[in-house]
Amino acid sequence: MYRAMPLSGVAERWSSVGVIYPSPVSGEVTIGPVESGMRAVVEVYDGGGRFVGRMYDGVVMGEEVRLWVGGLSAGVYIVRVVQGRVVRWYTVIVE
């Protein structure tokens, strides 16, 4: 399990710590907590920093976002989650 701190410095109730799990993963990954009822954008970058794709862009219903990463090649990926002014970065290993 990896933990991340928001890079924006915005202090909000839900922004102090986030997690992404499981890692390593071969199918679905869960990111949370996220602010329910608020738009979230989730982007994935490969280990070299190259943009792989936007995995989610929409209003979150619940406190987690679940993504299917089973189609990605094995390797280390950086996941960027943006909600309002809060930006979080996570690292995940895809098997």
C-alpha positions in Angstrom: 0.0 0.0 0.0 1.3 3.4 -0.9 0.4 6.7 0.8 0.5 10.1 -0.7 0.2 13.7 0.5 -1.5 16.4 -1.6 1.0 18.6 -3.4 -1.2 21.7 -3.4 -1.0 22.4 0.3 -4.8 22.8 0.5 -5.9 21.6 3.9 -9.2 19.8 3.6 -10.8 17.1 5.7 -10.2 14.4 3.2 -6.9 15.5 1.8 -4.4 14.6 4.5 -3.6 11.0 3.4 -4.5 8.9 0.4 -3.9 5.3 -0.6 -3.8 3.2 -3.7 -4.1 -0.6 -3.4 -3.3 -3.3 -4.2 0.2 -2.9 -5.5 1.4 -4.9 -7.2 -1.8 -5.3 -9.2 -2.9 -7.2 -12.3 -6.5 -6.0 -12.5 -8.5 -3.5 -10.5 -6.9 -0.8 -8.4 -8.6 1.3 -5.7 -7.8 4.9 -4.9 -9.1 6.7 -1.9 -10.3 8.5 -0.1 -11.8 11.0 -2.6 -14.4 13.6 -2.1 -17.8 12.3 -3.1 -19.9 14.5 -5.3 -16.9 16.2 -6.7 -15.3 15.9 -10.2 -12.1 13.8 -10.2 -9.6 13.4 -13.0 -7.2 10.4 -12.9 -4.3 10.2 -15.3 -1.6 7.5 -15.6 2.0 8.0 -16.6 4.6 5.4 -17.2 7.9 5.1 -15.3 9.6 7.5 -17.7 7.0 10.2 -17.1 5.2 9.7 -20.4 1.4 10.2 -20.5 -0.4 6.8 -20.9 -4.0 7.9 -20.6 -6.8 9.4 -18.7 -8.4 6.6 -16.8 -11.3 8.5 -15.1 -12.9 11.9 -15.6 -16.2 12.4 -13.8 -18.1 13.1 -10.6 -17.2 10.6 -7.9 -20.1 8.8 -6.2 -18.6 7.3 -3.0 -15.2 7.7 -1.3 -13.2 5.6 -3.7 -12.3 5.4 -7.4 -11.8 2.0 -8.9 -9.9 1.6 -12.1 -9.1 -1.4 -14.3 -5.4 -1.4 -15.1 -5.2 -5.0 -16.4 -4.7 -3.7 -19.9 -1.4 -1.9 -19.1 1.9 -3.6 -19.7 3.8 -4.8 -16.6 5.8 -2.0 -15.0 5.8 0.9 -12.6 3.2 3.7 -13.2 2.6 7.1 -11.7 -1.1 7.9 -11.0 -2.2 11.6 -10.8 -5.5 12.3 -9.1 -6.9 15.9 -9.3 -10.0 17.0 -7.4 -10.5 20.7 -7.3 -7.2 22.3 -6.1 -6.0 19.1 -4.5 -3.5 17.0 -6.6 -2.2 13.7 -5.4 0.5 11.4 -7.0 0.7 7.7 -6.4 3.0 4.9 -7.6 1.6 1.6 -8.6 3.2 -1.6 -9.9 1.3 -3.5 -12.6 2.2 -7.2 -13.0 
